[in-house]
Amino acid sequence: SDLLLVLLFTIFILAEITTMDERDYLPDVRDGLTRIERIILTSLNELEKQRDGRMVPTAMLYGRVVEQIDISVDDLQSILQKFNRG
């Protein structure tokens, strides 16, 4: 009984972590950025300031972004490539 309760609780927590809101992917009418893109850019800006303008390693950026939103490394890299294309 206790094991089943722990298992159900674990499944519930994992479902909550991996569930993303559809609105995370909708572009904002002001500038066309999604919520996820805004979090990435804000995190990048903060890290650049902390590093006195030096380049930010992707792993460091990922660590900062994943503290705020559940995103895979591949998704982060895809968004960063999109930013590079302009």
C-alpha positions in Angstrom: 0.0 0.0 0.0 2.8 2.4 0.9 4.8 1.4 -2.1 1.8 2.1 -4.4 1.3 5.5 -2.8 4.9 6.4 -3.4 4.7 5.2 -7.0 1.6 7.2 -7.7 3.1 10.3 -6.1 6.2 9.9 -8.2 4.2 9.6 -11.4 2.2 12.7 -10.4 5.4 14.7 -9.8 7.0 13.6 -13.1 3.8 14.4 -15.0 3.8 17.9 -13.5 7.5 18.5 -14.3 7.1 17.4 -18.0 3.8 19.1 -18.7 4.3 22.4 -20.5 1.6 24.9 -21.1 0.6 25.4 -24.8 1.0 29.2 -24.2 4.7 28.6 -23.8 4.9 28.3 -27.6 2.6 31.2 -28.6 4.5 34.3 -29.8 3.8 37.5 -28.0 2.1 40.1 -30.2 4.6 42.8 -29.0 7.8 41.3 -30.4 7.0 37.7 -31.6 9.0 36.0 -28.9 7.5 33.0 -27.1 7.7 32.7 -23.3 10.5 30.1 -23.7 12.5 32.3 -26.0 12.1 35.3 -23.6 13.4 33.1 -20.7 16.4 32.1 -22.8 17.3 35.7 -23.8 16.8 37.0 -20.3 19.0 34.3 -18.8 21.6 34.9 -21.5 21.6 38.7 -20.8 22.0 38.1 -17.1 24.9 35.7 -17.5 26.7 38.0 -19.9 26.5 40.8 -17.3 27.8 38.5 -14.6 30.7 37.5 -16.9 31.5 41.1 -17.8 30.4 40.7 -21.4 32.3 37.5 -22.0 30.6 34.7 -24.0 28.4 32.3 -22.1 29.0 28.6 -22.5 25.8 26.8 -23.7 26.0 24.4 -20.7 25.9 27.3 -18.3 23.0 28.9 -20.1 21.1 25.6 -20.1 21.6 25.3 -16.4 20.2 28.7 -15.8 17.2 28.1 -18.2 16.3 24.7 -16.9 15.9 26.2 -13.4 13.0 28.2 -14.8 11.4 25.9 -17.3 11.6 22.3 -18.4 13.4 22.2 -21.8 15.6 19.6 -23.5 19.1 20.4 -24.6 18.1 19.8 -28.2 15.2 22.3 -27.9 17.5 24.9 -26.4 20.0 24.4 -29.2 17.3 24.7 -31.8 16.1 28.0 -30.4 19.7 29.3 -30.2 20.2 28.4 -33.8 17.0 30.2 -34.7 18.3 33.3 -33.0 21.6 33.0 -34.9 19.7 32.9 -38.2 18.2 36.2 -37.4 
